[in-house]
Structures are given as C-alpha cells and as structure tokens.
Amino acid sequence: MIGSNVVVAGCVLALSVAVGLVAHEWAHAVVLRLARVEHSVTYLPGKSDGFCALLTTRPWAAVTPRPTGREPAWVLRFAALAPALLAIPVFGLGLAGHVTADAPIIAAAAIGWLACSIPSPQDFSVAFHAHRLLDRTGEPDAHALSRAD
C-alpha cells in the first residue's frame, strides 16, 4: 500500500508540474490579453533532438509580447509576475486543511503546482526592466520571451 502511494504521488507530481508549466504561461497571456497587448503563445517552441531533449531542455510553452511602446510599463511588470497568483488556490486549500502529510497525493500536486507559480528569473528581468523593453520596441529582436523551462 505504501509503495503504490509513492508511485501515484510521483505521477501526480509530474502531471501537476506539466499542467502548471502551461498554466504559468497562460497567466502571462491572460494579463497581456486583458491589457490588449499583442502577444503570441507558442507550445513546444524550438528544435529538439528527441523526446527526452524535448521534455528536459526545451521550454514547453512561450509567451512573446509585442508591445507598441504606448503601453504602461506596469502592465508588462504585472504580466511578468502574474504566475505568482497561481499559488492562491494552493494556499487556500492549505488553510482549509486539505493539504496535509496524511494526504501525500494532494501534497504532491500542491508542491508541483507551487513550483510552477514561482516567476522565473527571466520573468523577474522583465518585471525590473519593462521600461527598457518599451523603449526598444522599434529595434529588431527587442521583445522579451517568457519561457516555461
């Protein structure tokens, strides 16, 4: 019985990370869409050398904003940090007492989801330097790329 719980919890953890990575990018995209900033969402971008390389070395999804330069910098900052809001449901479940050591499968799902709610270093870079991105909008290759790695 204990062994099957560990296997199921491991599978749930992997699944919650996979879903969470895509949700992380959707969080960026939702904020950009609500702010009417042009953007594109790409799933499994880039080339890969096989299935393992696809899963481990390539982003699973990427959001590329295409600002015109007229947007306020706070919109890009909020979009970059929006994945942190994914932690709210997990904290709510934790406060309600549903995420406990007695429920390892739920705890594994919560851990995987929380891992994906942390903004990446690239997200923090966009948040801190959004004004530079808006200043460079006319230059080639000036758009920030948010990637779920």
TORPA-4810 file (N, C-alpha, C, O; in nm, 3 decimals):
<nodes>
NODE_1_0.081_-0.119_0.000_0.000_0.000_0.000_0.086_0.126_0.000_0.057_0.220_-0.074_M
NODE_2_0.191_0.130_0.082_0.278_0.247_0.087_0.347_0.268_-0.048_0.358_0.382_-0.094_I
NODE_3_0.393_0.161_-0.110_0.462_0.173_-0.239_0.374_0.231_-0.348_0.420_0.311_-0.428_G
NODE_4_0.248_0.191_-0.351_0.159_0.244_-0.453_0.129_0.392_-0.430_0.113_0.467_-0.526_S
NODE_5_0.122_0.435_-0.304_0.103_0.577_-0.276_0.219_0.660_-0.327_0.199_0.770_-0.379_N
NODE_6_0.340_0.609_-0.313_0.459_0.681_-0.360_0.457_0.692_-0.512_0.487_0.798_-0.567_V
NODE_7_0.423_0.585_-0.578_0.419_0.587_-0.725_0.311_0.682_-0.775_0.334_0.762_-0.865_V
NODE_8_0.194_0.674_-0.715_0.085_0.763_-0.756_0.121_0.908_-0.726_0.096_0.996_-0.808_V
NODE_9_0.179_0.935_-0.610_0.218_1.071_-0.576_0.323_1.124_-0.673_0.319_1.241_-0.711_A
NODE_10_0.417_1.038_-0.714_0.518_1.080_-0.812_0.456_1.113_-0.946_0.496_1.210_-1.010_G
NODE_11_0.360_1.033_-0.990_0.291_1.060_-1.116_0.208_1.188_-1.107_0.204_1.266_-1.201_C
NODE_12_0.143_1.208_-0.994_0.064_1.330_-0.974_0.155_1.452_-0.971_0.120_1.557_-1.025_V
NODE_13_0.270_1.439_-0.909_0.367_1.548_-0.907_0.410_1.584_-1.048_0.412_1.702_-1.085_L
NODE_14_0.445_1.485_-1.128_0.487_1.511_-1.267_0.374_1.574_-1.347_0.397_1.667_-1.425_A
NODE_15_0.253_1.526_-1.329_0.139_1.580_-1.402_0.109_1.724_-1.359_0.079_1.808_-1.443_L
NODE_16_0.117_1.752_-1.230_0.089_1.888_-1.184_0.196_1.985_-1.231_0.166_2.102_-1.256_S
NODE_17_0.320_1.940_-1.244_0.425_2.027_-1.298_0.399_2.053_-1.446_0.414_2.166_-1.493_V
NODE_18_0.361_1.950_-1.521_0.334_1.967_-1.663_0.218_2.065_-1.686_0.228_2.154_-1.770_A
NODE_19_0.110_2.047_-1.612_-0.004_2.137_-1.625_0.031_2.276_-1.573_-0.010_2.377_-1.629_V
NODE_20_0.108_2.281_-1.464_0.147_2.408_-1.406_0.236_2.491_-1.497_0.227_2.613_-1.497_G
NODE_21_0.324_2.426_-1.574_0.409_2.500_-1.667_0.326_2.571_-1.773_0.354_2.685_-1.808_L
NODE_22_0.226_2.503_-1.823_0.139_2.565_-1.922_0.054_2.674_-1.856_0.034_2.780_-1.915_V
NODE_23_0.004_2.649_-1.736_-0.075_2.749_-1.663_0.010_2.874_-1.633_-0.041_2.986_-1.635_A
NODE_24_0.138_2.854_-1.606_0.231_2.965_-1.582_0.232_3.058_-1.703_0.222_3.180_-1.689_H
NODE_25_0.245_3.001_-1.822_0.247_3.083_-1.943_0.111_3.143_-1.972_0.102_3.256_-2.019_E
NODE_26_0.005_3.068_-1.945_-0.129_3.124_-1.964_-0.153_3.243_-1.873_-0.225_3.336_-1.910_W
NODE_27_-0.095_3.242_-1.754_-0.110_3.356_-1.663_-0.051_3.482_-1.726_-0.109_3.590_-1.718_A
NODE_28_0.066_3.467_-1.789_0.124_3.581_-1.862_0.029_3.626_-1.972_0.000_3.745_-1.985_H
NODE_29_-0.019_3.530_-2.050_-0.102_3.561_-2.166_-0.234_3.626_-2.128_-0.281_3.716_-2.198_A
NODE_30_-0.295_3.582_-2.018_-0.423_3.638_-1.976_-0.408_3.786_-1.942_-0.491_3.868_-1.980_V
NODE_31_-0.303_3.819_-1.869_-0.282_3.960_-1.833_-0.255_4.043_-1.958_-0.308_4.153_-1.971_V
NODE_32_-0.174_3.992_-2.048_-0.146_4.066_-2.171_-0.273_4.083_-2.254_-0.295_4.190_-2.313_L
NODE_33_-0.356_3.980_-2.260_-0.481_3.990_-2.337_-0.575_4.092_-2.273_-0.635_4.172_-2.344_R
NODE_34_-0.588_4.088_-2.140_-0.676_4.184_-2.072_-0.628_4.327_-2.091_-0.708_4.420_-2.094_L
NODE_35_-0.497_4.345_-2.102_-0.440_4.479_-2.121_-0.433_4.517_-2.269_-0.388_4.626_-2.304_A
NODE_36_-0.477_4.425_-2.356_-0.477_4.447_-2.501_-0.337_4.470_-2.557_-0.317_4.555_-2.644_R
NODE_37_-0.242_4.394_-2.505_-0.105_4.396_-2.557_-0.094_4.277_-2.653_-0.126_4.164_-2.617_V
NODE_38_-0.048_4.304_-2.774_-0.030_4.196_-2.871_0.073_4.097_-2.817_0.176_4.136_-2.761_E
NODE_39_0.045_3.969_-2.837_0.135_3.865_-2.790_0.108_3.736_-2.867_0.004_3.722_-2.933_H
NODE_40_0.200_3.645_-2.858_0.178_3.513_-2.917_0.217_3.408_-2.815_0.310_3.426_-2.736_S
NODE_41_0.145_3.297_-2.818_0.173_3.183_-2.731_0.216_3.068_-2.822_0.145_3.032_-2.916_V
NODE_42_0.333_3.012_-2.794_0.386_2.902_-2.873_0.405_2.782_-2.782_0.464_2.794_-2.674_T
NODE_43_0.356_2.668_-2.825_0.374_2.545_-2.749_0.487_2.465_-2.810_0.494_2.449_-2.932_Y
NODE_44_0.576_2.414_-2.726_0.692_2.335_-2.766_0.774_2.405_-2.873_0.797_2.349_-2.980_L
NODE_45_0.819_2.529_-2.844_0.898_2.602_-2.944_1.040_2.545_-2.955_1.088_2.478_-2.863_P
NODE_46_1.103_2.571_-3.064_1.242_2.529_-3.084_1.253_2.388_-3.135_1.156_2.313_-3.140_G
NODE_47_1.374_2.355_-3.174_1.402_2.221_-3.224_1.447_2.132_-3.109_1.499_2.181_-3.008_K
NODE_48_1.426_2.002_-3.126_1.471_1.910_-3.023_1.536_1.789_-3.088_1.512_1.760_-3.206_S
NODE_49_1.617_1.718_-3.011_1.687_1.601_-3.061_1.624_1.473_-3.010_1.695_1.375_-2.987_D
NODE_50_1.496_1.471_-2.992_1.429_1.353_-2.941_1.335_1.387_-2.829_1.324_1.502_-2.787_G
NODE_51_1.267_1.284_-2.781_1.164_1.303_-2.679_1.222_1.352_-2.546_1.167_1.443_-2.485_F
NODE_52_1.333_1.293_-2.502_1.394_1.335_-2.374_1.444_1.478_-2.381_1.427_1.555_-2.286_C
NODE_53_1.506_1.515_-2.493_1.553_1.652_-2.509_1.436_1.749_-2.514_1.445_1.861_-2.463_A
NODE_54_1.327_1.706_-2.575_1.208_1.790_-2.581_1.155_1.820_-2.442_1.115_1.934_-2.414_L
NODE_55_1.153_1.720_-2.354_1.098_1.737_-2.221_1.191_1.809_-2.125_1.145_1.875_-2.032_L
NODE_56_1.323_1.796_-2.145_1.416_1.846_-2.044_1.490_1.972_-2.084_1.526_2.051_-1.996_T
NODE_57_1.515_1.996_-2.211_1.599_2.108_-2.248_1.526_2.219_-2.322_1.584_2.324_-2.347_T
NODE_58_1.405_2.198_-2.356_1.329_2.297_-2.430_1.213_2.348_-2.347_1.159_2.275_-2.264_R
NODE_59_1.174_2.475_-2.367_1.055_2.524_-2.298_0.932_2.452_-2.352_0.927_2.414_-2.469_P
NODE_60_0.833_2.433_-2.268_0.710_2.367_-2.309_0.613_2.466_-2.371_0.529_2.430_-2.453_W
NODE_61_0.625_2.590_-2.330_0.540_2.696_-2.383_0.615_2.827_-2.371_0.702_2.841_-2.285_A
NODE_62_0.583_2.922_-2.457_0.648_3.052_-2.452_0.547_3.160_-2.490_0.467_3.143_-2.582_A
NODE_63_0.552_3.270_-2.418_0.468_3.386_-2.448_0.561_3.497_-2.494_0.656_3.531_-2.424_V
NODE_64_0.533_3.552_-2.611_0.614_3.659_-2.665_0.528_3.784_-2.678_0.443_3.792_-2.767_T
NODE_65_0.548_3.883_-2.590_0.471_4.007_-2.604_0.527_4.091_-2.718_0.647_4.091_-2.744_P
NODE_66_0.438_4.163_-2.785_0.479_4.255_-2.891_0.422_4.393_-2.860_0.327_4.438_-2.925_R
NODE_67_0.481_4.461_-2.761_0.427_4.592_-2.724_0.456_4.696_-2.832_0.554_4.686_-2.906_P
NODE_68_0.369_4.795_-2.839_0.387_4.903_-2.936_0.471_5.016_-2.879_0.520_5.101_-2.954_T
NODE_69_0.489_5.018_-2.749_0.563_5.126_-2.684_0.470_5.225_-2.617_0.515_5.311_-2.541_G
NODE_70_0.341_5.214_-2.644_0.243_5.304_-2.582_0.185_5.246_-2.454_0.115_5.316_-2.381_R
NODE_71_0.213_5.119_-2.426_0.162_5.055_-2.306_0.238_5.105_-2.184_0.357_5.136_-2.193_E
NODE_72_0.170_5.112_-2.069_0.244_5.147_-1.948_0.332_5.029_-1.904_0.297_4.913_-1.925_P
NODE_73_0.443_5.061_-1.843_0.538_4.957_-1.802_0.478_4.866_-1.695_0.515_4.749_-1.686_A
NODE_74_0.384_4.917_-1.615_0.327_4.834_-1.509_0.249_4.716_-1.566_0.236_4.614_-1.499_W
NODE_75_0.196_4.728_-1.687_0.124_4.616_-1.748_0.219_4.500_-1.774_0.188_4.385_-1.742_V
NODE_76_0.336_4.530_-1.831_0.435_4.425_-1.856_0.488_4.369_-1.725_0.514_4.249_-1.714_L
NODE_77_0.505_4.455_-1.625_0.552_4.407_-1.495_0.451_4.312_-1.431_0.487_4.206_-1.380_R
NODE_78_0.325_4.351_-1.436_0.221_4.265_-1.378_0.210_4.134_-1.455_0.192_4.028_-1.395_F
NODE_79_0.219_4.140_-1.587_0.213_4.018_-1.669_0.330_3.926_-1.637_0.314_3.804_-1.634_A
NODE_80_0.446_3.983_-1.613_0.564_3.901_-1.582_0.550_3.831_-1.447_0.597_3.718_-1.430_A
NODE_81_0.487_3.896_-1.352_0.474_3.838_-1.217_0.339_3.770_-1.193_0.315_3.719_-1.083_L
NODE_82_0.253_3.767_-1.292_0.119_3.708_-1.278_0.120_3.561_-1.235_0.028_3.521_-1.163_A
NODE_83_0.217_3.479_-1.275_0.214_3.339_-1.230_0.216_3.322_-1.079_0.174_3.217_-1.029_P
NODE_84_0.262_3.420_-1.006_0.261_3.409_-0.860_0.118_3.396_-0.806_0.098_3.343_-0.697_A
NODE_85_0.021_3.443_-0.882_-0.119_3.431_-0.841_-0.168_3.287_-0.844_-0.271_3.255_-0.785_L
NODE_86_-0.095_3.200_-0.914_-0.133_3.058_-0.918_-0.121_2.992_-0.780_-0.178_2.886_-0.758_L
NODE_87_-0.048_3.053_-0.691_-0.030_2.996_-0.557_-0.152_3.016_-0.468_-0.166_2.947_-0.367_A
NODE_88_-0.239_3.107_-0.502_-0.354_3.139_-0.416_-0.444_3.018_-0.390_-0.479_2.995_-0.274_I
NODE_89_-0.482_2.939_-0.491_-0.568_2.823_-0.461_-0.500_2.721_-0.370_-0.565_2.660_-0.285_P
NODE_90_-0.371_2.701_-0.388_-0.299_2.604_-0.304_-0.294_2.653_-0.159_-0.313_2.575_-0.066_V
NODE_91_-0.267_2.781_-0.141_-0.267_2.834_-0.005_-0.406_2.826_0.057_-0.419_2.800_0.176_F
NODE_92_-0.509_2.848_-0.024_-0.646_2.834_0.025_-0.675_2.691_0.070_-0.735_2.670_0.176_G
NODE_93_-0.634_2.593_-0.010_-0.651_2.453_0.029_-0.571_2.420_0.155_-0.617_2.344_0.240_L
NODE_94_-0.452_2.477_0.165_-0.370_2.454_0.284_-0.433_2.511_0.409_-0.433_2.448_0.515_G
NODE_95_-0.487_2.632_0.397_-0.552_2.695_0.512_-0.680_2.621_0.551_-0.719_2.620_0.668_L
NODE_96_-0.745_2.561_0.453_-0.867_2.484_0.481_-0.836_2.347_0.538_-0.927_2.275_0.581_A
NODE_97_-0.708_2.309_0.540_-0.668_2.183_0.600_-0.668_2.064_0.505_-0.663_1.950_0.550_G
NODE_98_-0.673_2.089_0.375_-0.677_1.980_0.278_-0.538_1.932_0.236_-0.524_1.819_0.189_H
NODE_99_-0.437_2.016_0.252_-0.300_1.978_0.215_-0.226_1.943_0.343_-0.176_2.030_0.413_V
NODE_100_-0.220_1.813_0.373_-0.156_1.766_0.496_-0.063_1.650_0.464_-0.062_1.598_0.353_T
NODE_101_0.015_1.612_0.561_0.105_1.497_0.546_0.027_1.367_0.536_0.080_1.266_0.488_A
NODE_102_-0.098_1.366_0.580_-0.182_1.247_0.571_-0.233_1.222_0.429_-0.282_1.114_0.399_D
NODE_103_-0.221_1.321_0.344_-0.267_1.311_0.205_-0.149_1.337_0.111_-0.139_1.447_0.055_A
NODE_104_-0.059_1.239_0.093_0.061_1.264_0.014_0.033_1.294_-0.133_0.112_1.363_-0.198_P
NODE_105_-0.075_1.243_-0.186_-0.106_1.268_-0.327_-0.147_1.414_-0.347_-0.104_1.478_-0.443_I
NODE_106_-0.229_1.466_-0.258_-0.268_1.606_-0.266_-0.148_1.696_-0.239_-0.132_1.800_-0.303_I
NODE_107_-0.063_1.655_-0.145_0.058_1.733_-0.117_0.151_1.736_-0.238_0.211_1.839_-0.267_A
NODE_108_0.163_1.624_-0.308_0.249_1.620_-0.428_0.194_1.712_-0.536_0.271_1.783_-0.601_A
NODE_109_0.062_1.712_-0.555_0.001_1.802_-0.653_0.024_1.948_-0.614_0.052_2.032_-0.699_A
NODE_110_0.011_1.977_-0.485_0.032_2.114_-0.438_0.176_2.158_-0.457_0.201_2.272_-0.497_A
NODE_111_0.270_2.071_-0.430_0.412_2.105_-0.446_0.444_2.132_-0.592_0.512_2.230_-0.623_I
NODE_112_0.396_2.048_-0.683_0.420_2.069_-0.826_0.358_2.198_-0.876_0.421_2.271_-0.952_G
NODE_113_0.236_2.226_-0.833_0.168_2.349_-0.874_0.239_2.472_-0.819_0.257_2.571_-0.890_W
NODE_114_0.280_2.467_-0.689_0.351_2.581_-0.631_0.485_2.605_-0.699_0.526_2.720_-0.714_L
NODE_115_0.552_2.500_-0.741_0.679_2.516_-0.812_0.660_2.595_-0.941_0.748_2.672_-0.981_A
NODE_116_0.548_2.575_-1.005_0.521_2.645_-1.130_0.469_2.787_-1.109_0.465_2.866_-1.203_C
NODE_117_0.429_2.818_-0.988_0.379_2.953_-0.962_0.491_3.053_-0.935_0.466_3.173_-0.926_S
NODE_118_0.612_3.005_-0.921_0.726_3.095_-0.896_0.768_3.159_-1.028_0.800_3.087_-1.123_I
NODE_119_0.769_3.292_-1.036_0.818_3.356_-1.158_0.965_3.319_-1.183_1.045_3.310_-1.091_P
NODE_120_0.996_3.298_-1.310_1.132_3.260_-1.347_1.225_3.381_-1.339_1.178_3.494_-1.332_S
NODE_121_1.356_3.357_-1.342_1.448_3.471_-1.346_1.423_3.562_-1.465_1.439_3.684_-1.455_P
NODE_122_1.384_3.506_-1.577_1.353_3.587_-1.694_1.228_3.672_-1.669_1.220_3.786_-1.715_Q
NODE_123_1.131_3.617_-1.595_1.013_3.695_-1.559_1.051_3.813_-1.470_1.002_3.925_-1.490_D
NODE_124_1.138_3.789_-1.373_1.184_3.899_-1.288_1.260_4.003_-1.368_1.251_4.122_-1.339_F
NODE_125_1.336_3.960_-1.467_1.409_4.053_-1.552_1.312_4.144_-1.627_1.334_4.264_-1.636_S
NODE_126_1.206_4.086_-1.681_1.105_4.167_-1.749_1.039_4.262_-1.651_1.014_4.378_-1.683_V
NODE_127_1.010_4.214_-1.530_0.945_4.299_-1.431_1.032_4.418_-1.392_0.982_4.529_-1.376_A
NODE_128_1.162_4.395_-1.378_1.251_4.503_-1.336_1.291_4.595_-1.451_1.326_4.710_-1.428_F
NODE_129_1.287_4.545_-1.574_1.336_4.623_-1.688_1.230_4.643_-1.794_1.263_4.653_-1.912_H
NODE_130_1.104_4.648_-1.756_0.995_4.666_-1.853_1.008_4.798_-1.928_0.976_4.805_-2.046_A
NODE_131_1.054_4.900_-1.861_1.069_5.030_-1.927_1.171_5.022_-2.040_1.155_5.089_-2.142_H
NODE_132_1.275_4.942_-2.024_1.374_4.925_-2.131_1.314_4.852_-2.250_1.342_4.885_-2.365_R
NODE_133_1.231_4.753_-2.222_1.164_4.679_-2.330_1.076_4.774_-2.409_1.072_4.767_-2.532_L
NODE_134_1.004_4.861_-2.341_0.917_4.955_-2.410_0.997_5.059_-2.488_0.952_5.106_-2.592_L
NODE_135_1.114_5.095_-2.438_1.200_5.191_-2.509_1.259_5.130_-2.636_1.287_5.203_-2.732_D
NODE_136_1.278_4.997_-2.638_1.342_4.931_-2.752_1.242_4.868_-2.849_1.282_4.786_-2.931_R
NODE_137_1.116_4.903_-2.843_1.016_4.832_-2.923_1.039_4.846_-3.072_0.993_4.760_-3.148_T
NODE_138_1.106_4.947_-3.117_1.131_4.963_-3.261_1.251_4.884_-3.310_1.268_4.869_-3.431_G
NODE_139_1.334_4.835_-3.220_1.454_4.763_-3.259_1.422_4.618_-3.293_1.327_4.562_-3.239_E
NODE_140_1.500_4.557_-3.382_1.477_4.415_-3.411_1.512_4.328_-3.292_1.606_4.359_-3.218_P
NODE_141_1.438_4.221_-3.272_1.459_4.124_-3.165_1.455_4.191_-3.027_1.532_4.156_-2.938_D
NODE_142_1.366_4.286_-3.012_1.357_4.360_-2.886_1.252_4.304_-2.791_1.235_4.356_-2.681_A
NODE_143_1.184_4.200_-2.831_1.074_4.151_-2.749_1.123_4.049_-2.650_1.206_3.964_-2.682_H
NODE_144_1.071_4.059_-2.527_1.107_3.964_-2.422_1.036_3.832_-2.448_0.927_3.829_-2.504_A
NODE_145_1.097_3.726_-2.409_1.040_3.593_-2.425_1.028_3.530_-2.289_1.127_3.512_-2.220_L
NODE_146_0.907_3.495_-2.251_0.886_3.425_-2.126_0.874_3.278_-2.159_0.796_3.240_-2.247_S
NODE_147_0.951_3.194_-2.089_0.954_3.053_-2.123_0.929_2.968_-2.000_0.979_2.997_-1.891_R
NODE_148_0.854_2.865_-2.018_0.835_2.767_-1.912_0.940_2.661_-1.931_0.925_2.572_-2.015_A
NODE_149_1.045_2.668_-1.853_1.156_2.573_-1.866_1.138_2.458_-1.770_1.221_2.367_-1.766_D
</nodes>
